[in-house]
Amino acid sequence: MIRYQVGDVVRTRKPHPCGGDQWEVMRTGIDFRIKCLTCGRVVMIPRPKFEKSVRAIVRSGRDDNQTDK
């Protein structure tokens, strides 16, 4: 089971009507709030539908938040 985090950028199987297929995860839980990186549209979808539609994680939100000291 893949764990998604806020800040992850995912590629979906089917493109958005604007043509973009990359989305940023803004909220996780029972429902996911995702934002299209092409047009900025925000969509909430149920977890099972989200997990079926994701093809790959493009960039992990964990990478951006880590700091090496």
Secondary structure as UniProt FT lines:
FT   TURN            6..7
FT   STRAND          9..12
FT   TURN            17..18
FT   STRAND          22..27
FT   STRAND          31..36
FT   TURN            37..39
FT   STRAND          42..46
FT   HELIX           47..53
FT   STRAND          54..59
FT   HELIX           61..65
//
